[in-house]
Amino acid sequence: MTAEQSIDRIEAAGEPRPQDRRLHARGAVYDATFVPSGQITGMTTAAHLTTETPVVIRFSNGSPKFSSDDRGKGIRGMSVKFLSAEGKSVHDLVAANFRAFPSRDPEGFIDLVEALTGLAGKSKLQGLGKLGALLLKHPESRAVLKQFASRNAPASFATTRYDGLHAFYLVDAEGNRRAFRYRLLPQLGEIDLDPKRAATLDRSFLIPELDERLSFGPVTFTLAFQLAEPGDPTNDPSSAWPEHRTLLPAGQFVITGRNADEESWQRQVFDPTRLGPGVEVSDDPVLGFRPHAYGVSASRRLSASS
């Protein structure tokens, strides 16, 4: 499957508006600051992870439809850009409310998008059929989807845990490499949406809810690195590492409010392989595929909006 074919299939399934991202169509961009903990200073030469750094953060509903319902179960995203002193992106984090990637290869993920889009739309029977076929073809997806289905929709972008899903390497001054996966942990804890309360909310309540919450003060997330041990796979994002692996707090994101230049940031790509010095990609094939698909999506949406 090529990047073009993956985007063609997402477009056919989700029918996104031409000017929108092919996934995570509706989102908002916020200003924040990364405040390091000092606990990874000797493990990486990455200055943006060891000194206070400005960032922008995009929260999103993962659906390809801009009109998707925030009250329903589904993917929610949190994407981060660490910025240089000149305001340029030096490192991107891309995370979602899955605990592991639902497939060990890109095609399995596209199969899942097609199934979930069908279940959320008019083709529920077709969606169920695609979901059954997915589980037969990709048995590694069963545990992830079972866990995901057990939760209600998030009550707030601010009370959702987001996982980076892929393995990366921290690189120190001597060139030593340590594999890790990252998590974004809400200071307020994880809170799901009560079904009775959901009935009282607007379909697109998540962004206004976060805006109102920020009017009373900052929202904080901890950036935590789960450190691998020998034998933990770096090339299979569907295989979660044991929960007892060391979880090291690298610092906190302190979110203060909506970004004044939001339109510009909405046009940009949050690329999980855009990494600053001191961090390197792993051999994960899904991670390697993502920037190519993002590039196709960006080209199409930016052409449509120009």
SVG drawing of the C-alpha trace seen along z (x, -y; Angstrom):
<svg xmlns="http://www.w3.org/2000/svg" viewBox="-30 -36 61 51">
<polyline fill="none" stroke="black" stroke-width="0.4" points="0.0,0.0 1.4,-3.4 0.8,-6.6 -1.5,-7.8 -3.5,-4.6 -3.9,-5.0 -5.3,-8.5 -7.6,-7.4 -9.1,-4.8 -9.6,-7.2 -11.2,-9.7 -13.6,-7.0 -14.5,-5.9 -14.8,-9.1 -15.6,-11.7 -13.6,-14.5 -14.1,-18.0 -11.4,-18.8 -9.8,-21.5 -9.5,-19.4 -7.0,-16.9 -7.9,-13.4 -8.0,-12.3 -8.4,-14.5 -10.3,-17.0 -11.6,-19.2 -9.1,-20.6 -7.9,-23.7 -4.4,-25.0 -3.1,-26.2 0.0,-28.0 2.0,-26.2 5.4,-25.9 7.4,-22.8 9.0,-22.8 11.6,-20.0 11.9,-17.8 15.7,-17.4 15.4,-13.7 16.5,-12.9 19.3,-15.5 22.1,-12.9 20.2,-10.7 19.9,-13.0 21.6,-16.0 18.1,-17.4 18.1,-21.0 14.4,-21.3 13.8,-18.4 16.1,-19.7 15.4,-23.5 12.2,-25.4 10.8,-25.6 7.7,-27.2 5.4,-24.8 2.1,-24.8 -0.4,-22.0 -3.3,-20.8 -6.2,-18.8 -8.5,-17.0 -11.3,-14.6 -9.7,-11.8 -12.6,-11.5 -12.1,-12.4 -15.5,-14.3 -15.3,-17.9 -18.9,-17.4 -18.1,-14.3 -19.8,-13.9 -17.5,-14.4 -20.0,-12.6 -19.4,-9.2 -16.5,-6.8 -13.6,-7.4 -10.0,-8.6 -8.9,-11.9 -5.5,-13.4 -2.9,-15.6 -0.1,-16.8 2.8,-19.0 5.4,-21.2 8.5,-22.2 9.6,-25.6 12.9,-27.2 13.6,-30.8 12.6,-31.9 9.3,-30.1 10.2,-27.2 9.2,-23.6 12.2,-21.5 10.4,-18.4 6.9,-17.0 5.0,-14.6 1.8,-13.0 -0.3,-11.0 -3.8,-9.5 -6.0,-7.9 -5.0,-4.4 -2.7,-2.4 -1.0,-0.7 -1.3,-1.0 -4.2,1.2 -2.0,2.9 1.6,3.8 1.4,2.4 -0.1,-0.6 -2.7,1.4 -4.2,2.7 -4.7,-0.8 -6.5,-1.8 -8.7,1.3 -9.6,0.0 -10.4,-3.5 -12.8,-2.1 -14.5,0.1 -14.9,-2.6 -16.1,-5.1 -18.7,-2.7 -19.9,-2.0 -20.2,-5.8 -22.0,-6.5 -24.8,-5.0 -23.0,-1.8 -23.1,-0.1 -23.5,3.5 -20.7,2.9 -18.6,1.5 -19.3,4.5 -18.2,6.7 -15.0,4.8 -14.3,4.9 -14.8,8.7 -12.5,9.1 -9.9,6.8 -9.8,8.9 -9.3,12.1 -6.6,10.6 -4.9,8.7 -5.4,10.7 -3.0,8.3 -5.8,5.7 -8.1,7.6 -6.7,6.6 -6.2,3.0 -9.8,2.7 -11.3,4.5 -9.6,2.1 -10.6,-0.9 -14.3,0.2 -14.5,0.6 -14.2,-3.1 -16.8,-5.8 -15.9,-9.0 -13.5,-11.4 -15.1,-14.0 -12.5,-16.6 -9.4,-17.0 -7.8,-17.9 -8.8,-14.6 -7.5,-12.2 -4.3,-10.2 -2.5,-10.2 0.1,-7.7 2.8,-8.2 2.5,-4.5 5.9,-4.3 9.4,-3.6 12.2,-6.2 15.7,-6.5 17.2,-9.0 20.8,-9.6 23.4,-11.0 26.6,-12.9 28.6,-9.6 26.2,-8.3 24.5,-5.8 20.9,-5.0 18.0,-4.1 14.6,-3.1 11.5,-4.8 7.8,-5.4 6.1,-8.6 2.9,-9.3 1.0,-12.6 -0.6,-12.2 -3.3,-14.7 -2.6,-16.3 -6.4,-16.2 -6.5,-12.4 -8.5,-10.4 -12.2,-11.1 -14.7,-9.5 -17.9,-11.1 -21.0,-10.1 -23.7,-9.0 -26.4,-11.0 -24.3,-14.2 -23.4,-13.4 -27.1,-13.8 -27.0,-17.5 -23.9,-18.5 -23.4,-19.8 -21.9,-17.5 -18.7,-19.6 -18.4,-20.3 -14.7,-19.4 -13.1,-22.6 -15.4,-25.0 -15.1,-23.0 -11.3,-23.3 -11.5,-27.0 -13.7,-27.6 -11.5,-25.5 -8.5,-27.5 -10.2,-30.8 -9.9,-29.8 -6.2,-28.8 -3.6,-26.6 -4.1,-22.9 -1.0,-20.7 0.2,-17.4 3.2,-15.4 5.4,-14.1 6.5,-10.7 9.0,-8.3 8.5,-4.6 12.0,-3.1 12.5,0.2 14.4,3.2 16.2,5.8 13.7,7.8 11.1,5.1 10.1,4.7 10.8,1.4 9.4,2.4 5.8,3.4 3.6,0.5 0.8,3.0 2.8,4.7 2.7,2.8 5.7,3.0 5.1,4.3 3.5,1.7 6.2,2.3 8.9,0.8 10.4,-2.5 8.2,-5.5 10.3,-8.6 8.7,-12.1 10.6,-14.3 8.7,-17.4 5.3,-19.2 3.4,-21.0 1.6,-24.0 -1.2,-25.1 -2.4,-28.7 -4.9,-29.4 -5.7,-29.5 -2.9,-30.5 -3.2,-33.8 -1.9,-32.5 -4.0,-29.4 -4.9,-29.5 -1.2,-29.2 -0.6,-26.3 -3.7,-24.5 -2.1,-24.4 1.0,-22.7 1.8,-19.0 2.5,-17.5 5.0,-14.9 6.1,-12.2 9.4,-11.7 10.4,-15.4 12.9,-15.1 15.5,-17.4 19.1,-16.4 19.3,-13.9 16.3,-11.8 16.2,-9.3 13.5,-7.2 13.3,-3.4 12.8,-0.7 9.0,-0.8 7.5,-0.5 4.3,-2.3 6.3,-5.3 8.2,-5.4 5.0,-5.3 3.2,-8.1 5.1,-11.2 4.5,-10.0 0.8,-9.7 0.7,-13.1 2.5,-14.6 -0.2,-13.4 -3.0,-14.6 -1.4,-18.0 -0.8,-18.5 -4.4,-17.8 -6.0,-19.9 -3.7,-22.8 -4.4,-22.8 -8.1,-22.7 -7.9,-25.7 -5.6,-27.9"/>
</svg>
